[in-house]
Structures are given as structure tokens and as C-alpha cells.
Amino acid sequence: MNDKDLEKKIKAEMDREVEERGYSAPVDLLMALGYLDKGAYEDWRKGRLSSLEKAIKLGPQKLLRLLAVMSAHAKKEGYKPKREDYVRQESSVPLKFSLSGNSVIEGQFSTHYVDKYWREEK
């Protein structure tokens, strides 16, 4: 898939997620686009994977591009960034997204983009 097609898919899926539930998150987007298996995500949440990046079926450059497109699209659409803490299920141990543990990348992965007009009763 070329970059233009990937960008279109990212934007369309983000908009669908925001319309459906009020926010879009990188992990959900990766699963929706087929780059992350739900089972691998669950293993990570349970602490069976040291980082989520190990299970993502995208190279590092495309993955960084996906995160950048999400951020830019969110800004354009007026979605508000909201940092979420990801911790291991049934504990308070923080989960690691990237192999490197780089704080900027960790922050990008843990950012949800929220519709400023979203109301729970939708």
C-alpha cells in the first residue's frame, strides 16, 4: 500500500472511530487496519509482551508515519489530544509501547484524539 492510500485509510478510520465512540487511539487504529492482532494486544495488556511494537505488522518508518498522520488529522479536525495511561491488567505496572522506550514515541502511542463535541449519551 502506498503512502497516499495508507493516509486515506488512517483518516477515514479515525473519523469513523470518533463518530462511533468519541475518540480514536493508535492501538485501536492499528487493529482496525490489520496491523495489530487483537490477541497480541491482549497479550501485551496482560504483560506477556515486553513492548507492543514487537507485535505490530508495520515497519518503524511507516509506524511513525501513521502516528504523525493521526496527529495532523486530529489537529485539522479539531480532535483534542488526551494522554491515557496504559497499565498491565490487574496491576498498576505501566506498559511499554516501543522497543526503545523513547518518551516521545511512548507519548504518541498513548494519546487518544477526542471529539470536542462528543457527549456520552450519543
BAFI-3210 file (N, C-alpha, C; in Angstrom, 3 decimals, decimal comma, padded with zeros to 6 digits):
// residues 122
n [1|2|3|4|5|6|7|8|9|10|11|12|13|14|15|16|17|18|19|20|21|22|23|24|25|26|27|28|29|30|31|32|33|34|35|36|37|38|39|40|41|42|43|44|45|46|47|48|49|50|51|52|53|54|55|56|57|58|59|60|61|62|63|64|65|66|67|68|69|70|71|72|73|74|75|76|77|78|79|80|81|82|83|84|85|86|87|88|89|90|91|92|93|94|95|96|97|98|99|100|101|102|103|104|105|106|107|108|109|110|111|112|113|114|115|116|117|118|119|120|121|122]
n.u [000,846|000,577|001,819|-000,123|-002,564|-002,518|-002,607|-005,178|-006,755|-006,124|-007,137|-009,874|-010,595|-010,004|-011,908|-014,255|-014,058|-014,108|-016,625|-018,201|-017,520|-016,438|-013,702|-010,375|-007,763|-004,293|-003,704|-006,165|-006,688|-004,567|-005,321|-007,792|-006,971|-005,598|-002,946|-002,251|-002,844|-005,692|-005,346|-002,586|-002,508|-003,997|-002,293|-000,147|-001,391|-001,716|000,826|002,473|003,992|006,890|006,936|004,592|005,237|006,625|004,664|003,402|002,573|003,995|006,601|009,148|009,384|006,990|005,209|005,804|005,044|002,281|001,507|002,158|000,432|-002,015|-001,873|-001,700|-004,102|-005,951|-005,513|-006,288|-009,025|-009,951|-009,913|-009,211|-006,134|-005,569|-003,885|-003,484|-003,074|-001,580|-001,745|-000,686|-003,052|-004,993|-003,123|-000,841|001,281|003,099|002,705|004,780|005,104|006,924|009,940|012,267|011,544|011,458|010,495|009,006|007,880|006,461|004,618|003,206|001,943|000,263|-001,606|-004,896|-007,334|-009,796|-013,147|-014,242|-016,890|-018,132|-020,531|-021,425|-023,987|-024,608]
n.v [-001,175|002,176|005,381|007,442|006,033|004,698|006,904|007,933|005,807|005,822|008,342|008,048|005,896|006,940|009,033|007,504|006,050|008,164|009,236|007,047|006,396|008,609|009,057|008,402|006,050|005,158|002,334|001,092|001,925|000,693|-001,990|-001,986|-001,460|-003,728|-004,129|-004,949|-007,665|-008,632|-010,575|-010,403|-007,824|-008,182|-009,959|-008,241|-006,355|-007,967|-008,272|-010,067|-009,492|-007,600|-005,150|-003,350|-002,784|-004,962|-006,651|-005,349|-005,114|-003,435|-001,580|000,374|003,041|003,421|003,098|005,297|007,233|006,727|007,499|010,221|011,109|010,642|012,531|014,982|014,918|014,891|017,425|019,045|018,388|019,197|017,515|016,752|016,192|013,677|012,336|009,004|006,630|003,529|000,524|-002,626|-005,249|-005,779|-004,693|-002,039|-001,606|000,140|-000,067|-000,701|000,767|001,081|-000,415|000,943|002,573|005,279|008,445|010,306|008,805|006,967|008,725|009,508|007,108|006,727|008,688|009,665|010,782|013,037|013,885|017,129|017,734|015,495|013,630|011,581|010,457|010,075]
n.w [000,000|-000,888|000,377|000,168|-000,010|002,450|004,160|003,568|004,501|007,229|008,052|007,414|009,080|011,593|011,714|011,615|014,029|015,895|015,395|016,094|018,817|020,052|020,271|018,982|019,016|018,797|019,157|018,698|016,114|014,746|015,081|013,718|011,120|010,531|011,304|013,772|015,782|017,657|019,660|020,205|021,182|023,532|024,863|025,337|027,032|029,214|030,043|028,774|026,579|026,075|024,801|022,807|020,212|019,180|018,210|016,169|012,781|010,969|009,541|011,269|010,191|008,719|010,792|012,445|010,640|010,483|013,091|012,952|010,925|012,176|014,283|012,848|011,390|013,450|014,561|012,408|012,240|014,671|016,844|020,173|021,840|024,243|026,795|027,773|030,369|030,083|031,607|032,921|032,910|035,793|037,527|038,427|036,829|034,461|030,914|028,073|024,947|022,768|021,429|022,052|024,167|024,091|025,170|023,677|021,589|023,136|024,235|021,935|021,197|023,397|023,240|022,906|020,602|020,919|020,214|020,435|020,676|021,528|023,289|025,930|025,835|023,183]
ca.u [000,000|001,400|001,612|-001,388|-003,656|-002,453|-003,065|-006,636|-007,336|-005,937|-008,082|-011,245|-010,810|-010,056|-013,204|-015,268|-013,938|-014,551|-018,084|-018,823|-017,333|-015,972|-012,244|-009,576|-006,492|-003,391|-003,819|-007,416|-006,499|-003,703|-006,124|-008,800|-006,311|-004,992|-001,525|-002,077|-003,841|-006,357|-004,717|-001,290|-002,824|-004,394|-001,065|000,594|-002,121|-001,517|002,242|003,176|004,907|007,621|006,519|003,572|005,870|007,015|003,524|002,838|002,988|004,383|007,973|009,263|009,125|005,542|004,530|005,966|004,208|000,902|001,319|002,205|-000,815|-003,072|-001,731|-002,027|-005,530|-006,663|-005,399|-007,118|-010,444|-010,298|-009,925|-008,320|-005,270|-005,736|-002,944|-004,059|-002,100|-001,806|-001,115|-000,955|-004,330|-004,989|-001,984|-000,584|002,564|002,966|003,055|005,703|004,669|008,034|011,124|013,270|011,070|011,595|009,339|008,194|007,110|005,509|003,557|002,376|001,124|-000,723|-002,504|-006,192|-007,824|-011,180|-014,027|-014,608|-018,350|-018,657|-021,316|-021,607|-025,327|-024,759]
ca.v [000,000|003,383|006,323|008,176|005,119|004,498|008,140|007,977|004,803|006,306|009,434|007,519|005,075|007,863|009,706|006,506|005,776|009,346|009,307|005,919|006,351|009,877|009,201|007,438|005,756|004,426|000,866|000,699|002,167|-000,381|-003,224|-001,809|-001,505|-005,044|-004,127|-005,464|-008,677|-008,445|-011,486|-009,832|-006,672|-008,720|-010,471|-007,068|-005,804|-008,883|-008,268|-011,183|-008,901|-006,502|-003,910|-003,568|-002,653|-006,294|-007,326|-004,519|-005,564|-002,265|-001,188|001,555|004,302|003,505|003,260|006,711|007,988|006,553|008,344|011,619|011,376|010,736|013,811|016,066|014,849|015,299|018,884|019,615|018,145|019,761|016,499|017,161|015,126|013,339|011,269|007,932|005,715|002,119|-000,303|-004,055|-005,640|-006,223|-004,137|-000,641|-001,594|000,783|-000,854|-000,051|000,650|000,985|-001,194|001,854|003,244|006,719|009,112|010,966|007,743|006,472|009,725|009,445|005,895|006,793|009,813|009,452|012,010|013,101|014,873|018,139|017,786|014,185|013,510|010,158|009,969|009,938]
ca.w [000,000|-000,934|001,482|-000,011|000,343|003,891|004,784|003,421|005,400|008,602|008,281|007,391|010,277|012,742|011,702|011,961|015,464|016,639|015,231|016,796|020,269|020,588|020,255|018,222|019,688|017,916|019,235|018,042|014,685|014,247|014,989|012,673|009,806|010,344|011,618|015,122|016,122|018,953|020,615|020,585|022,030|024,840|025,497|025,811|028,183|030,343|030,386|028,123|025,597|026,714|024,138|021,788|018,902|018,713|017,586|015,097|011,451|010,180|009,816|012,130|009,476|008,431|012,073|012,815|009,682|010,935|014,276|012,507|010,195|013,190|014,978|011,922|011,071|014,663|014,659|011,338|012,536|015,971|017,895|021,252|022,347|025,655|027,144|028,588|030,946|029,806|032,629|032,833|033,510|037,187|038,265|038,063|036,135|033,155|029,737|027,148|023,560|021,816|021,804|022,598|025,376|023,865|025,778|022,643|020,932|024,135|024,327|020,728|021,279|024,475|023,021|022,266|019,997|021,372|019,588|021,434|020,777|021,928|024,516|026,255|025,534|021,729]
c.u [000,898|000,998|000,283|-002,571|-003,693|-002,987|-004,591|-007,314|-007,250|-006,987|-009,520|-011,541|-010,860|-011,428|-014,326|-015,253|-014,458|-016,071|-018,776|-018,710|-016,718|-014,470|-011,622|-008,237|-005,605|-003,559|-005,077|-007,316|-005,643|-004,463|-007,130|-008,201|-005,579|-003,505|-001,212|-003,208|-004,399|-005,705|-003,373|-001,493|-003,188|-003,189|-000,243|-000,070|-001,938|-000,044|003,041|004,120|005,591|007,319|005,508|004,182|006,273|005,911|002,935|003,442|003,215|005,829|008,015|008,935|007,646|004,751|004,628|005,131|002,743|000,614|001,304|000,930|-001,976|-003,042|-002,159|-003,524|-006,364|-006,651|-006,311|-008,604|-010,889|-010,441|-008,872|-007,455|-005,479|-004,846|-003,615|-002,928|-002,510|-001,034|-001,525|-002,276|-004,108|-003,744|-001,839|000,769|002,379|003,409|003,925|005,205|005,832|009,176|012,140|012,855|011,189|010,331|008,440|007,301|006,069|004,327|002,627|001,433|000,008|-001,686|-003,768|-006,632|-009,337|-011,942|-014,486|-016,116|-018,967|-019,410|-021,584|-022,971|-025,587|-025,207]
c.v [001,248|004,353|007,069|007,303|004,884|005,729|008,254|007,004|005,250|007,366|008,919|006,709|005,940|008,520|008,739|006,234|006,949|009,473|008,242|006,010|007,602|010,075|008,151|007,282|004,946|002,902|000,374|000,854|001,062|-001,700|-003,130|-001,924|-002,827|-005,127|-004,648|-006,446|-008,416|-009,335|-010,968|-008,622|-007,145|-009,286|-009,323|-006,493|-006,669|-009,003|-009,394|-010,734|-007,706|-005,153|-004,251|-003,558|-004,008|-006,983|-006,561|-004,916|-004,380|-001,959|000,094|002,876|004,489|003,706|004,710|007,602|007,907|007,469|009,830|012,009|011,510|012,110|014,979|016,087|015,303|016,823|019,555|019,510|018,707|018,726|016,887|015,994|014,912|012,137|010,274|007,060|004,288|001,324|-001,756|-004,364|-006,169|-005,795|-002,670|-000,502|-000,949|-000,153|-000,024|-000,294|000,322|000,134|-000,305|002,465|004,757|007,433|009,809|009,933|007,176|007,433|009,708|008,239|006,025|007,971|009,361|010,808|012,045|014,208|015,859|018,239|016,487|014,276|012,035|009,623|009,804|008,561]
c.w [000,000|000,180|001,386|000,401|001,849|004,619|004,715|004,379|006,861|008,918|008,344|008,650|011,530|012,838|012,091|013,464|016,298|016,557|016,081|018,314|020,886|020,607|019,327|018,943|018,745|017,969|018,538|016,532|014,064|014,115|013,843|011,273|009,551|010,635|013,022|015,411|017,512|020,023|021,105|021,488|023,429|025,587|026,078|027,056|029,431|030,739|029,760|027,014|026,252|026,078|023,048|020,393|018,321|017,927|016,400|013,759|010,510|010,519|010,624|011,429|009,170|009,719|012,548|011,905|010,098|012,126|013,895|011,767|011,177|013,866|014,087|011,603|012,268|014,802|013,636|011,669|013,886|017,078|018,929|021,721|023,845|025,950|028,082|029,131|030,609|030,853|032,434|033,522|034,912|037,960|037,888|037,367|034,755|032,026|028,801|025,724|022,634|022,355|022,522|023,936|025,285|024,335|024,755|021,953|021,890|024,261|023,127|020,777|022,309|024,348|022,300|021,721|020,165|020,644|020,655|021,619|021,266|023,252|024,726|025,824|024,032|021,344]
res [m|n|d|k|d|l|e|k|k|i|k|a|e|m|d|r|e|v|e|e|r|g|y|s|a|p|v|d|l|l|m|a|l|g|y|l|d|k|g|a|y|e|d|w|r|k|g|r|l|s|s|l|e|k|a|i|k|l|g|p|q|k|l|l|r|l|l|a|v|m|s|a|h|a|k|k|e|g|y|k|p|k|r|e|d|y|v|r|q|e|s|s|v|p|l|k|f|s|l|s|g|n|s|v|i|e|g|q|f|s|t|h|y|v|d|k|y|w|r|e|e|k]
***
